[in-house]
């Protein structure tokens, strides 16, 4: 999310407007990027397990062959 921020310059009469980017989750809830990354990875693993149980195909990537495949 972008916020408009006004910053004072060396001359006190001049205010400069610039855009500042902030992560809304970090800003609102105090969750670090590392925590979000771990939660994201856990959700992907959970979704893959659900797909396996349901018998749905799972898209994977072979690092050696550098090609995608369905599991």
MOPAC internal coordinates of N, CA, C and O (Angstrom, degrees):
PM7 1SCF
backbone

  N    0.0000 0     0.00 0     0.00 0    0    0    0
  C    1.4430 1     0.00 0     0.00 0    1    0    0
  C    1.5241 1   107.59 1     0.00 0    2    1    0
  O    1.2310 1   120.61 1   -39.49 1    3    2    1
  N    1.3136 1   116.43 1   140.51 1    3    2    1
  C    1.4534 1   121.41 1   179.70 1    5    3    2
  C    1.5216 1   109.62 1  -103.97 1    6    5    3
  O    1.2310 1   120.89 1   -39.75 1    7    6    5
  N    1.3046 1   115.90 1   140.25 1    7    6    5
  C    1.4507 1   122.42 1   177.10 1    9    7    6
  C    1.5183 1   108.34 1  -123.15 1   10    9    7
  O    1.2310 1   120.88 1   -36.74 1   11   10    9
  N    1.3176 1   115.92 1   143.26 1   11   10    9
  C    1.4588 1   119.48 1   174.65 1   13   11   10
  C    1.5180 1   108.02 1   -85.40 1   14   13   11
  O    1.2310 1   121.03 1   -49.48 1   15   14   13
  N    1.3058 1   115.63 1   130.52 1   15   14   13
  C    1.4572 1   121.59 1  -177.44 1   17   15   14
  C    1.5198 1   108.05 1  -128.97 1   18   17   15
  O    1.2310 1   120.74 1   -41.38 1   19   18   17
  N    1.3078 1   116.19 1   138.62 1   19   18   17
  C    1.4570 1   121.04 1   176.33 1   21   19   18
  C    1.5175 1   108.07 1  -105.46 1   22   21   19
  O    1.2310 1   120.75 1   -48.72 1   23   22   21
  N    1.3185 1   116.17 1   131.28 1   23   22   21
  C    1.4514 1   121.31 1  -176.41 1   25   23   22
  C    1.5249 1   109.19 1  -123.06 1   26   25   23
  O    1.2310 1   120.85 1   -46.17 1   27   26   25
  N    1.3191 1   115.98 1   133.83 1   27   26   25
  C    1.4633 1   120.45 1   177.77 1   29   27   26
  C    1.5177 1   109.63 1   -74.88 1   30   29   27
  O    1.2310 1   121.19 1   -39.58 1   31   30   29
  N    1.3130 1   115.34 1   140.42 1   31   30   29
  C    1.4601 1   120.78 1   176.05 1   33   31   30
  C    1.5210 1   108.37 1   -97.94 1   34   33   31
  O    1.2310 1   120.82 1     4.25 1   35   34   33
  N    1.3182 1   116.03 1  -175.75 1   35   34   33
  C    1.4638 1   119.81 1  -179.22 1   37   35   34
  C    1.5226 1   111.73 1   -61.31 1   38   37   35
  O    1.2310 1   120.98 1   140.73 1   39   38   37
  N    1.3335 1   115.74 1   -39.27 1   39   38   37
  C    1.4636 1   116.98 1   174.11 1   41   39   38
  C    1.5251 1   106.76 1   -83.30 1   42   41   39
  O    1.2310 1   119.90 1   -57.26 1   43   42   41
  N    1.2839 1   117.79 1   122.74 1   43   42   41
  C    1.4620 1   122.85 1  -170.78 1   45   43   42
  C    1.5278 1   113.28 1   -65.96 1   46   45   43
  O    1.2310 1   120.25 1   161.70 1   47   46   45
  N    1.3329 1   117.13 1   -18.30 1   47   46   45
  C    1.4542 1   119.79 1  -178.30 1   49   47   46
  C    1.5309 1   112.52 1   -79.16 1   50   49   47
  O    1.2310 1   119.57 1   160.13 1   51   50   49
  N    1.3154 1   118.43 1   -19.87 1   51   50   49
  C    1.4574 1   121.90 1  -173.41 1   53   51   50
  C    1.5293 1   110.30 1  -102.85 1   54   53   51
  O    1.2310 1   120.95 1   -55.33 1   55   54   53
  N    1.3113 1   115.79 1   124.67 1   55   54   53
  C    1.4666 1   122.16 1   175.39 1   57   55   54
  C    1.5238 1   107.70 1  -109.95 1   58   57   55
  O    1.2310 1   120.23 1   -45.93 1   59   58   57
  N    1.3134 1   117.17 1   134.07 1   59   58   57
  C    1.4511 1   121.88 1  -179.41 1   61   59   58
  C    1.5209 1   108.34 1  -107.74 1   62   61   59
  O    1.2310 1   121.17 1   -48.61 1   63   62   61
  N    1.3373 1   115.36 1   131.39 1   63   62   61
  C    1.4567 1   121.05 1   179.62 1   65   63   62
  C    1.5270 1   107.76 1   -97.57 1   66   65   63
  O    1.2310 1   120.03 1   -49.93 1   67   66   65
  N    1.3268 1   117.54 1   130.07 1   67   66   65
  C    1.4579 1   121.56 1   176.52 1   69   67   66
  C    1.5157 1   108.88 1  -143.58 1   70   69   67
  O    1.2310 1   121.11 1   -16.04 1   71   70   69
  N    1.3218 1   115.48 1   163.96 1   71   70   69
  C    1.4595 1   121.06 1  -178.69 1   73   71   70
  C    1.5306 1   108.63 1   -97.11 1   74   73   71
  O    1.2310 1   121.02 1   -42.96 1   75   74   73
  N    1.3030 1   115.65 1   137.04 1   75   74   73
  C    1.4526 1   121.38 1   178.85 1   77   75   74
  C    1.5253 1   107.88 1  -121.71 1   78   77   75
  O    1.2310 1   120.64 1   -51.71 1   79   78   77
  N    1.3274 1   116.38 1   128.29 1   79   78   77
  C    1.4529 1   120.52 1  -179.44 1   81   79   78
  C    1.5167 1   109.31 1   -94.85 1   82   81   79
  O    1.2310 1   120.92 1   -47.48 1   83   82   81
  N    1.3252 1   115.84 1   132.52 1   83   82   81
  C    1.4664 1   121.45 1   176.62 1   85   83   82
  C    1.5117 1   108.96 1  -134.95 1   86   85   83
  O    1.2310 1   120.52 1   -35.98 1   87   86   85
  N    1.3013 1   116.62 1   144.02 1   87   86   85
  C    1.4458 1   122.14 1   174.21 1   89   87   86
  C    1.5268 1   106.97 1   -77.67 1   90   89   87
  O    1.2310 1   120.56 1   -61.40 1   91   90   89
  N    1.3241 1   116.54 1   118.60 1   91   90   89
  C    1.4513 1   120.45 1  -174.45 1   93   91   90
  C    1.5265 1   112.46 1   -60.97 1   94   93   91
  O    1.2310 1   120.09 1   141.52 1   95   94   93
  N    1.3493 1   117.43 1   -38.48 1   95   94   93
  C    1.4671 1   119.05 1   179.29 1   97   95   94
  C    1.5211 1   111.03 1   -65.38 1   98   97   95
  O    1.2310 1   120.41 1   134.90 1   99   98   97
  N    1.3428 1   116.82 1   -45.10 1   99   98   97
  C    1.4508 1   119.44 1   178.82 1  101   99   98
  C    1.5195 1   110.41 1   -62.83 1  102  101   99
  O    1.2310 1   120.64 1   138.47 1  103  102  101
  N    1.3199 1   116.39 1   -41.53 1  103  102  101
  C    1.4614 1   121.43 1  -177.55 1  105  103  102
  C    1.5300 1   110.50 1   -66.99 1  106  105  103
  O    1.2310 1   120.37 1   140.78 1  107  106  105
  N    1.3197 1   116.89 1   -39.22 1  107  106  105
  C    1.4558 1   120.28 1  -174.27 1  109  107  106
  C    1.5232 1   113.52 1   -87.11 1  110  109  107
  O    1.2310 1   120.49 1   135.43 1  111  110  109
  N    1.3201 1   116.66 1   -44.57 1  111  110  109
  C    1.4585 1   119.67 1  -171.17 1  113  111  110
  C    1.5229 1   114.61 1  -111.67 1  114  113  111
  O    1.2310 1   119.53 1   173.04 1  115  114  113
  N    1.3039 1   118.50 1    -6.96 1  115  114  113
  C    1.4531 1   121.13 1   179.02 1  117  115  114
  C    1.5104 1   114.14 1    72.28 1  118  117  115
  O    1.2310 1   119.65 1  -152.56 1  119  118  117
  N    1.3395 1   118.28 1    27.44 1  119  118  117
  C    1.4535 1   121.79 1   179.10 1  121  119  118
  C    1.5239 1   108.23 1   -89.42 1  122  121  119
  O    1.2310 1   120.26 1   -50.75 1  123  122  121
  N    1.3180 1   117.10 1   129.25 1  123  122  121
  C    1.4635 1   120.64 1  -178.34 1  125  123  122
  C    1.5276 1   110.50 1   -76.22 1  126  125  123
  O    1.2310 1   120.70 1   -17.44 1  127  126  125
  N    1.3229 1   116.27 1   162.56 1  127  126  125
  C    1.4600 1   121.40 1   177.73 1  129  127  126
  C    1.5215 1   111.05 1   -62.44 1  130  129  127
  O    1.2310 1   120.26 1   143.50 1  131  130  129
  N    1.3222 1   117.10 1   -36.50 1  131  130  129
  C    1.4631 1   120.70 1   179.56 1  133  131  130
  C    1.5307 1   110.78 1   -63.98 1  134  133  131
  O    1.2310 1   120.77 1   138.57 1  135  134  133
  N    1.3192 1   116.14 1   -41.43 1  135  134  133
  C    1.4663 1   120.67 1   178.45 1  137  135  134
  C    1.5184 1   110.65 1   -64.44 1  138  137  135
  O    1.2310 1   119.97 1   137.20 1  139  138  137
  N    1.3238 1   117.66 1   -42.80 1  139  138  137
  C    1.4584 1   121.17 1   178.00 1  141  139  138
  C    1.5265 1   110.87 1   -62.45 1  142  141  139
  O    1.2310 1   120.44 1   139.79 1  143  142  141
  N    1.3308 1   116.76 1   -40.21 1  143  142  141
  C    1.4664 1   121.09 1   179.58 1  145  143  142
  C    1.5212 1   110.34 1   -63.51 1  146  145  143
  O    1.2310 1   120.01 1   135.05 1  147  146  145
  N    1.3175 1   117.58 1   -44.95 1  147  146  145
  C    1.4648 1   121.17 1   179.17 1  149  147  146
  C    1.5244 1   111.24 1   -63.48 1  150  149  147
  O    1.2310 1   120.24 1   138.52 1  151  150  149
  N    1.3089 1   117.15 1   -41.48 1  151  150  149
  C    1.4727 1   120.36 1   178.56 1  153  151  150
  C    1.5256 1   110.89 1   -64.99 1  154  153  151
  O    1.2310 1   120.58 1   141.49 1  155  154  153
  N    1.3347 1   116.50 1   -38.51 1  155  154  153
  C    1.4563 1   120.82 1   178.74 1  157  155  154
  C    1.5246 1   110.55 1   -63.90 1  158  157  155
  O    1.2310 1   120.42 1   133.68 1  159  158  157
  N    1.3378 1   116.80 1   -46.32 1  159  158  157
  C    1.4696 1   120.62 1   179.20 1  161  159  158
  C    1.5219 1   111.06 1   -61.38 1  162  161  159
  O    1.2310 1   120.13 1   139.05 1  163  162  161
  N    1.3212 1   117.36 1   -40.95 1  163  162  161
  C    1.4683 1   121.40 1   179.43 1  165  163  162
  C    1.5325 1   110.64 1   -64.55 1  166  165  163
  O    1.2310 1   120.42 1   141.58 1  167  166  165
  N    1.3322 1   116.80 1   -38.42 1  167  166  165
  C    1.4612 1   119.27 1   179.87 1  169  167  166
  C    1.5254 1   111.29 1   -68.00 1  170  169  167
  O    1.2310 1   120.07 1   144.80 1  171  170  169
  N    1.3331 1   117.47 1   -35.20 1  171  170  169
  C    1.4670 1   121.11 1   177.28 1  173  171  170
  C    1.5291 1   110.10 1   -65.50 1  174  173  171
  O    1.2310 1   120.22 1   135.26 1  175  174  173
  N    1.3368 1   117.18 1   -44.74 1  175  174  173
  C    1.4603 1   120.77 1   178.92 1  177  175  174
  C    1.5276 1   111.02 1   -62.07 1  178  177  175
  O    1.2310 1   120.39 1   138.82 1  179  178  177
  N    1.3237 1   116.87 1   -41.18 1  179  178  177
  C    1.4602 1   121.18 1   178.98 1  181  179  178
  C    1.5224 1   110.37 1   -63.70 1  182  181  179
  O    1.2310 1   120.33 1   136.98 1  183  182  181
  N    1.3273 1   116.98 1   -43.02 1  183  182  181
  C    1.4621 1   120.77 1   179.46 1  185  183  182
  C    1.5306 1   111.14 1   -64.51 1  186  185  183
  O    1.2310 1   119.86 1   141.91 1  187  186  185
  N    1.3290 1   117.86 1   -38.09 1  187  186  185
  C    1.4651 1   120.88 1   177.54 1  189  187  186
  C    1.5238 1   111.07 1   -64.42 1  190  189  187
  O    1.2310 1   120.15 1   140.11 1  191  190  189
  N    1.3254 1   117.31 1   -39.89 1  191  190  189
  C    1.4713 1   120.60 1   178.01 1  193  191  190
  C    1.5260 1   110.63 1   -64.73 1  194  193  191
  O    1.2310 1   120.10 1   139.41 1  195  194  193
  N    1.3118 1   117.41 1   -40.59 1  195  194  193
  C    1.4673 1   121.38 1   178.30 1  197  195  194
  C    1.5249 1   110.02 1   -62.51 1  198  197  195
  O    1.2310 1   120.47 1   137.31 1  199  198  197
  N    1.3419 1   116.71 1   -42.69 1  199  198  197
  C    1.4684 1   120.94 1   178.62 1  201  199  198
  C    1.5181 1   110.98 1   -63.94 1  202  201  199
  O    1.2310 1   119.91 1   140.48 1  203  202  201
  N    1.3365 1   117.77 1   -39.52 1  203  202  201
  C    1.4721 1   120.93 1   178.35 1  205  203  202
  C    1.5287 1   110.40 1   -62.94 1  206  205  203
  O    1.2310 1   120.53 1   136.35 1  207  206  205
  N    1.3242 1   116.59 1   -43.65 1  207  206  205
  C    1.4659 1   120.95 1  -179.63 1  209  207  206
  C    1.5238 1   110.63 1   -64.05 1  210  209  207
  O    1.2310 1   120.40 1   140.12 1  211  210  209
  N    1.3278 1   116.83 1   -39.88 1  211  210  209
  C    1.4667 1   121.32 1  -179.92 1  213  211  210
  C    1.5225 1   112.43 1   -78.46 1  214  213  211
  O    1.2310 1   120.14 1   169.18 1  215  214  213
  N    1.3295 1   117.33 1   -10.82 1  215  214  213
  C    1.4593 1   120.77 1  -179.13 1  217  215  214
  C    1.5190 1   113.47 1    78.99 1  218  217  215
  O    1.2310 1   120.08 1  -157.97 1  219  218  217
  N    1.3166 1   117.44 1    22.03 1  219  218  217
  C    1.4629 1   121.81 1   179.15 1  221  219  218
  C    1.5253 1   110.31 1   -87.34 1  222  221  219
  O    1.2310 1   120.13 1   -28.63 1  223  222  221
  N    1.3327 1   117.35 1   151.37 1  223  222  221
  C    1.4685 1   119.34 1   178.49 1  225  223  222
  C    1.5288 1   111.29 1   -70.25 1  226  225  223
  O    1.2310 1   121.60 1   -31.44 1  227  226  225
  N    1.3308 1   114.54 1   148.56 1  227  226  225
  C    1.4663 1   120.98 1   179.26 1  229  227  226
  C    1.5266 1   107.43 1  -121.10 1  230  229  227
  O    1.2310 1   120.26 1   -53.47 1  231  230  229
  N    1.3065 1   117.11 1   126.53 1  231  230  229
  C    1.4608 1   121.63 1   178.04 1  233  231  230
  C    1.5251 1   109.08 1   -78.31 1  234  233  231
  O    1.2310 1   120.83 1   -52.14 1  235  234  233
  N    1.3449 1   116.03 1   127.86 1  235  234  233
  C    1.4622 1   122.38 1   179.40 1  237  235  234
  C    1.5247 1   108.78 1  -129.90 1  238  237  235
  O    1.2310 1   120.91 1    -7.67 1  239  238  237
  N    1.3361 1   115.87 1   172.33 1  239  238  237
  C    1.4546 1   121.13 1   179.66 1  241  239  238
  C    1.5174 1   108.97 1  -133.11 1  242  241  239
  O    1.2310 1   120.68 1   -53.54 1  243  242  241
  N    1.3381 1   116.31 1   126.46 1  243  242  241
  C    1.4637 1   121.88 1   178.14 1  245  243  242
  C    1.5250 1   108.36 1   -88.69 1  246  245  243
  O    1.2310 1   120.44 1   -64.47 1  247  246  245
  N    1.3360 1   116.76 1   115.53 1  247  246  245
  C    1.4695 1   120.99 1  -177.04 1  249  247  246
  C    1.5216 1   112.30 1   -69.51 1  250  249  247
  O    1.2310 1   119.93 1   145.94 1  251  250  249
  N    1.3517 1   117.75 1   -34.06 1  251  250  249
  C    1.4658 1   120.32 1   179.61 1  253  251  250
  C    1.5252 1   111.20 1   -67.75 1  254  253  251
  O    1.2310 1   120.99 1   129.93 1  255  254  253
  N    1.3402 1   115.70 1   -50.07 1  255  254  253
  C    1.4629 1   120.17 1  -178.25 1  257  255  254
  C    1.5322 1   112.41 1   -83.24 1  258  257  255
  O    1.2310 1   121.19 1   165.50 1  259  258  257
  N    1.3135 1   115.33 1   -14.50 1  259  258  257
  C    1.4649 1   121.99 1  -178.14 1  261  259  258
  C    1.5321 1   111.41 1    56.52 1  262  261  259
  O    1.2310 1   121.54 1  -134.28 1  263  262  261
  N    1.3491 1   114.65 1    45.72 1  263  262  261
  C    1.4521 1   120.56 1  -179.73 1  265  263  262
  C    1.5290 1   110.06 1  -138.53 1  266  265  263
  O    1.2310 1   120.54 1   -33.90 1  267  266  265
  N    1.3139 1   116.56 1   146.10 1  267  266  265
  C    1.4724 1   119.81 1   174.62 1  269  267  266
  C    1.5341 1   110.29 1   -79.40 1  270  269  267
  O    1.2310 1   121.42 1   -25.60 1  271  270  269
  N    1.3276 1   114.88 1   154.40 1  271  270  269
  C    1.4561 1   120.71 1   176.05 1  273  271  270
  C    1.5204 1   109.11 1  -152.10 1  274  273  271
  O    1.2310 1   120.93 1   -17.71 1  275  274  273
  N    1.3341 1   115.84 1   162.29 1  275  274  273
  C    1.4672 1   121.62 1   176.72 1  277  275  274
  C    1.5131 1   108.67 1  -100.57 1  278  277  275
  O    1.2310 1   120.98 1   -44.26 1  279  278  277
  N    1.3036 1   115.73 1   135.74 1  279  278  277
  C    1.4617 1   121.93 1  -178.89 1  281  279  278
  C    1.5077 1   109.12 1   -95.71 1  282  281  279
  O    1.2310 1   120.10 1   180.00 1  283  282  281

